[in-house]
Amino acid sequence: MQNKIEWEEGAVVTAEDIIASLKPLVDEYFVGSCQEAGEKLIYKLPDGRTFSLTAKQES
């Protein structure tokens, strides 16, 4: 089992940090290709369908 990602108190966590943390999980659990694109994670299935996950800070 993997350890949870922890950020130190007061750390500035960006949307890009969240996407970078999610990419290895998508790579491990899903067949297809996955790319980071700033605040988005672009996932492409072998059949050509494409999905994007977006991280953005809510106010």
N, C-alpha and C positions, 0 to 999 in steps of 0.2 A: 504494500500500500504506500502511495506517495505521501510525503509530508505536505501539509497545507502551506501555501505561500503567505508569509507574514511580512508586513511593512512596519518599520519602526514608527513609534508615535511621532507625529509631526511631519512624517515623510510626505512629499508631494507625489501623489499617485495620479498618473495621467491615463486618458483613454487608451493611448498607445501601450502603456504598461499592462492594462487589462487584456488587450488584444494579444500582446506578446505572451501573456500567461496562458491564454486559452488555446493558442495555436498547437502546442504539443499534444493537448488532449484530442483535438480534432484529428491531428495526424495519426494518433494512436488508435482511435476508436472508429474512424470512418474510412472507407475505401474512396479514393479520389485524390485530388490535389488541393492544397490549401496555401494561400498567400496572405501575408500581412500587407495592408495598404492604408497606412496611417491609422485612423480610427475604425477601420473596417477589416474584417477577416473574410476573404473571398474563398469560398469552397466550391469546387467544381467536381461533379459526379462523372464517372466514366462514360455515362450516356450523353454528356454534354450539358446537362442542366447545371445552372450556377445559382448559388445562394450567397448572401452576404449577411454577416452579423456586424452590427454597429455598436460601438461603445461610446456613450456620451454622458457627460455629467449632468445630472438633473439638479435644478436649483431648488 
